[in-house]
């Protein structure tokens, strides 16, 4: 019995270490993340550059702990190391410009959304790709004045495989992205009209790219229809688009007119991403 208690006593510390290891790892990760943020803040305040010793003193962290973070950031282009001094690198400035552009884009598009809503008399949306969740998100909404209308709150998201906005965004992603999405996503029927066959879905995506429009007829919400078109970024990629949402019976009567209005609106919006890029290039 005594030997058994001894063996158990010897095992308890090792069990405790195993239980504590995830917490220790999380604490280490959080500490490194906070040090990275502190490094970026310190370098953002200096045009001349900052030495490793100065960064260590400012942040209150050992030089050996900071050196690994700094080397990784230099290798990634987010920082530069010249003549013993660290500075922000070109990728940090590009990241800051992208963040500002994303925040400005909905405000720049809103007048076009308002005009499209007035001309179509239907609810219109600015839709964006939520790359992390792999869903279509409604970044802005202008509601129709019709007493019978289709609308959802700003910030609502929809599946890529069934909604008009989602299908449009999915159709314009790289083939590898689409392959991974279809491989990892359960295509569950949201209504009796939802397309859940991957082969048919791929054919549909090709049609959307060819025609420039995505149409959803009661596939996410019964009785609701959607018509979406892409907004091309300066590099030809697509991460956003415009969507007209309407009751199904009204959509079928007005589809040619709504396509024309949507095409006119996306043509107007197309110049905004390029203008932002040119403005950022001029400043850098």
Residue pairs with C-beta under 8 A, 6 or more apart in sequence:
32 69
35 59
35 61
35 65
35 66
35 69
36 69
36 73
38 58
38 59
38 61
39 55
39 59
39 66
39 69
39 70
39 73
39 79
39 86
40 88
40 92
42 50
42 55
42 58
42 59
43 49
43 50
43 79
43 86
43 87
43 88
44 88
46 87
47 87
48 85
48 87
49 82
49 83
49 85
49 86
49 87
50 58
50 85
50 86
50 87
51 84
51 85
51 86
52 63
52 66
52 67
52 70
52 84
52 86
53 63
55 66
55 70
55 86
56 62
56 63
56 66
59 66
70 79
70 81
70 86
73 79
73 89
74 80
74 81
74 86
74 89
76 89
76 91
77 89
77 90
77 91
78 88
78 89
78 91
78 92
78 95
79 86
79 87
79 88
79 89
79 92
80 86
80 87
80 88
80 89
81 87
93 284
97 280
97 284
101 273
101 276
101 277
101 280
104 276
105 240
105 272
105 273
105 276
106 126
106 139
106 140
108 272
108 276
109 126
109 140
109 269
109 272
110 126
110 140
110 142
112 242
112 265
112 268
112 269
113 124
113 125
113 126
113 140
113 142
113 242
113 265
114 142
115 265
116 124
116 142
116 242
116 244
116 261
116 262
116 265
117 123
117 124
117 142
117 143
117 144
119 261
120 244
120 257
120 258
120 261
120 262
121 144
121 145
121 146
122 144
122 146
122 149
122 150
122 244
122 245
122 246
122 250
122 258
123 141
123 142
123 143
123 144
123 149
123 150
123 151
123 244
123 245
123 246
124 141
124 142
124 242
124 243
124 244
124 245
124 265
125 138
125 139
125 140
125 141
125 142
125 165
125 242
125 243
125 244
125 245
126 138
126 139
126 140
126 141
126 240
126 241
126 242
126 243
127 136
127 137
127 138
127 139
127 165
127 166
127 168
127 169
127 228
127 240
127 241
127 242
127 243
128 136
128 137
128 139
128 239
128 240
129 136
129 137
129 169
129 173
129 238
129 239
129 240
130 136
130 137
130 157
131 239
133 157
134 160
134 181
134 185
135 157
135 158
135 159
135 160
135 166
136 157
136 158
136 159
136 160
136 163
136 165
136 166
136 169
137 155
137 156
137 157
138 152
138 153
138 154
138 155
138 156
138 157
138 158
138 165
138 243
139 154
139 155
139 240
140 154
141 151
141 152
141 153
141 154
143 149
143 151
144 150
144 151
144 246
148 247
148 250
149 246
149 247
150 221
150 224
150 225
150 226
150 245
150 246
150 247
151 245
152 245
158 165
158 166
158 220
159 166
159 190
159 220
160 166
160 167
160 169
160 170
160 181
160 185
161 167
161 170
161 185
161 187
161 194
161 195
161 196
161 201
162 190
162 194
162 195
162 216
162 219
162 220
163 216
163 219
163 220
163 226
164 214
164 215
164 216
164 225
164 226
164 227
164 228
164 243
164 245
165 214
165 226
165 228
165 241
165 243
167 204
167 205
167 208
167 214
167 216
167 228
168 208
168 213
168 214
168 228
168 229
168 230
168 238
168 241
168 243
169 230
169 238
169 239
169 240
169 241
170 178
170 181
170 205
171 205
171 206
171 208
171 209
171 214
172 209
172 230
172 237
172 238
173 181
173 238
178 202
178 205
182 198
182 201
182 202
187 194
187 195
187 196
187 197
187 198
187 201
188 194
188 196
189 196
190 219
190 220
190 221
191 218
191 219
191 220
191 221
191 222
193 217
193 218
193 219
194 219
194 220
195 201
195 204
195 219
208 214
212 229
212 230
212 263
213 227
213 228
213 229
213 259
213 262
214 226
214 227
214 228
214 229
215 225
215 226
215 227
215 228
215 255
216 225
216 226
216 228
217 225
217 248
217 251
218 224
218 225
218 248
220 226
223 247
223 248
224 245
224 246
224 247
224 248
225 245
225 246
225 247
225 248
225 251
225 252
226 243
226 244
226 245
226 246
227 243
227 244
227 246
227 251
227 255
227 258
227 259
227 262
228 241
228 242
228 243
228 244
228 262
229 241
229 242
229 262
229 263
229 265
229 266
230 238
230 240
230 241
230 266
231 238
231 240
231 241
231 242
231 266
231 269
231 270
231 272
231 273
232 238
232 270
232 273
233 239
233 273
234 273
234 274
234 277
241 266
242 262
242 265
242 266
242 269
244 258
244 261
244 262
246 254
246 258
251 258
